[in-house]
């Protein structure tokens, strides 16, 4: 497996990884303006980008996902629930779906809470074993924090969904599974995010304060003092949804 993490605008983190042996790669959470970086990395690695995925419809930055997909002739992918709102065609992802990149296997987890369409990507390298190696968590779980639940305007409902997602989908994973989030410190998408760009499930279970709360306390904590929404959020969301 090869793996690259790109720190980019708005404290965002993008990902490029795949199987060199089968010459297949995946690009995740591409920020507008960074498309050429992925094209060049694919050229240097001698691989084809087979999927371009956004873990959710972003509200804090313009997505470069559709543009990159068009540049390399790959499908642009979002969770299937976005068919109700997106003004364009995309390849829908469903919970439990597996993407085959040769020796690299990517399992799609639907993880609503930050947004209704959020997904995480659970990745295994069959050359090392069948146990998952890492999970790309988008804005669902950060290092030291969790995603904000208010962007859809249903704070308490979404906070409850986020708690259920974390405890039902992510925290049961083996403690050694690494997490690679969609943001690091400086992002408006969560409060108290660490500047460290990766962690493990086990470390977060022990030290991430949000993960040791009861469901009621979790909802209260996430909705008590909500930070201002990202600048130009409505314009960014409209652009990321537009045909």
Residue pairs with C-beta under 8 A, 6 or more apart in sequence:
1 17
1 18
1 19
1 20
1 103
1 104
1 125
1 127
1 128
1 133
2 17
2 18
2 20
2 25
2 45
2 47
3 15
3 16
3 17
4 15
4 16
4 17
4 41
5 13
5 14
5 15
5 180
5 197
5 198
6 13
6 14
6 15
6 16
6 34
6 37
7 13
7 184
7 197
8 14
8 31
8 34
9 31
9 33
9 61
10 31
10 60
10 61
10 183
10 186
10 187
10 188
10 230
11 183
11 184
11 185
11 186
11 187
11 193
12 29
12 31
12 60
12 61
12 182
12 183
12 187
13 29
13 180
13 181
13 182
13 183
13 184
13 197
14 27
14 28
14 29
14 30
14 31
14 34
15 26
15 27
15 28
15 29
15 136
15 180
16 25
16 26
16 27
16 28
16 38
16 41
16 42
17 25
17 26
17 104
17 123
18 24
18 25
18 26
18 45
18 47
18 50
18 101
18 102
18 104
19 25
19 47
19 101
19 102
19 103
19 104
20 45
20 46
20 47
21 102
21 103
22 101
22 102
22 103
23 46
23 47
23 48
23 102
24 47
24 48
24 50
24 101
24 102
24 104
25 42
25 45
25 47
25 48
25 49
25 50
25 101
26 49
26 50
26 51
26 52
26 53
26 99
26 101
26 106
27 38
27 49
27 51
27 52
27 53
27 65
27 68
27 74
28 52
28 53
28 54
28 55
28 121
28 136
29 53
29 54
29 55
29 58
29 63
29 65
29 136
29 138
29 182
30 38
30 52
30 54
30 63
30 64
30 65
30 67
30 68
31 61
31 62
31 63
31 64
32 61
32 62
32 63
32 64
32 67
33 64
34 64
35 64
35 67
35 68
35 71
38 49
38 68
38 72
39 68
39 71
39 72
42 48
42 49
42 72
48 72
48 74
49 68
49 72
49 74
50 74
50 99
50 101
51 74
51 75
51 77
51 91
51 99
52 65
52 66
52 68
52 69
52 72
52 74
52 75
52 76
52 77
53 65
53 76
53 77
53 78
53 93
53 119
53 121
54 63
54 65
54 76
54 77
54 78
55 118
55 119
55 120
55 121
55 136
55 137
55 138
55 139
55 140
55 182
56 78
56 79
56 114
56 115
56 117
56 118
56 119
56 138
56 139
57 63
57 78
57 82
57 85
57 86
57 115
57 117
57 237
57 240
57 241
58 236
58 237
58 240
59 115
59 151
59 189
59 229
59 230
59 233
59 236
59 237
59 240
60 187
60 188
60 189
60 230
60 233
60 236
61 236
62 236
62 239
62 240
63 240
65 76
66 76
66 88
66 90
68 74
69 75
69 76
70 76
75 90
75 91
76 90
76 91
77 90
77 91
77 92
77 93
78 86
78 90
78 92
78 93
78 117
79 92
79 93
79 94
79 110
79 117
79 118
79 119
80 92
80 93
80 94
81 116
81 117
82 90
82 92
82 117
83 90
83 92
85 241
86 241
87 241
87 242
87 243
88 242
88 243
93 108
93 119
94 108
94 110
95 108
95 109
95 110
95 119
96 107
96 108
96 109
97 107
97 108
98 105
98 106
98 107
98 108
99 105
99 106
99 107
99 108
103 125
103 126
103 127
104 123
104 124
104 125
104 126
105 123
105 124
105 126
106 121
106 122
106 123
107 121
107 122
107 123
107 124
107 132
108 119
108 121
108 122
109 119
109 120
109 121
109 122
109 135
109 169
109 170
110 118
110 119
111 118
111 119
111 120
111 137
111 138
111 140
111 165
111 169
111 170
112 118
112 158
112 161
112 162
112 165
113 140
113 146
113 147
113 149
113 158
113 159
113 161
113 162
113 163
113 164
113 165
113 166
114 138
114 139
114 140
114 146
114 147
114 148
114 149
114 151
114 158
114 162
114 189
115 139
115 151
115 152
115 158
116 152
116 158
116 161
118 138
118 139
118 140
118 147
118 165
119 138
120 135
120 136
120 137
120 138
120 140
120 141
120 169
120 170
121 135
121 136
122 132
122 135
122 173
122 177
123 132
123 133
123 134
123 135
123 136
124 130
124 131
124 132
124 133
125 133
131 174
132 173
132 174
132 177
133 177
133 178
134 177
134 178
134 179
134 180
135 170
135 173
135 177
135 178
135 179
135 180
135 201
136 180
136 181
136 182
137 170
137 179
137 180
137 181
137 182
138 147
138 181
138 182
139 147
139 148
139 181
139 182
139 183
139 189
139 190
140 146
140 147
140 162
140 165
140 166
140 170
141 147
141 166
141 170
141 179
141 181
141 204
141 208
142 181
142 182
142 183
142 184
142 190
142 193
142 194
143 179
143 181
143 184
143 193
143 194
143 196
143 197
143 198
143 199
143 204
143 208
144 192
144 193
144 194
144 196
144 199
144 204
144 207
144 208
145 190
145 191
145 192
145 193
145 194
145 208
145 210
146 162
146 166
146 190
146 208
146 210
146 211
146 222
147 162
147 189
147 190
148 188
148 189
148 190
148 191
148 222
148 226
148 227
149 155
149 158
149 159
149 161
149 162
149 222
149 223
150 158
150 223
150 226
150 229
151 229
151 233
152 158
155 222
155 223
155 226
156 219
156 223
159 218
159 219
159 222
159 223
160 215
160 219
162 218
162 222
163 215
163 218
163 219
164 215
166 210
166 211
170 179
170 201
171 201
171 205
171 211
173 201
174 201
175 200
175 201
175 202
175 205
176 200
176 201
176 202
177 200
177 201
178 198
178 199
178 200
178 201
179 198
179 199
179 200
179 201
179 204
180 197
180 198
181 193
181 197
181 198
182 189
183 189
183 190
183 193
184 193
184 194
184 195
184 196
184 197
185 193
185 194
185 195
186 193
186 195
187 193
188 227
188 228
188 229
188 230
188 231
189 230
191 227
192 209
204 211
205 211
205 212
210 218
210 221
210 222
213 221
230 236
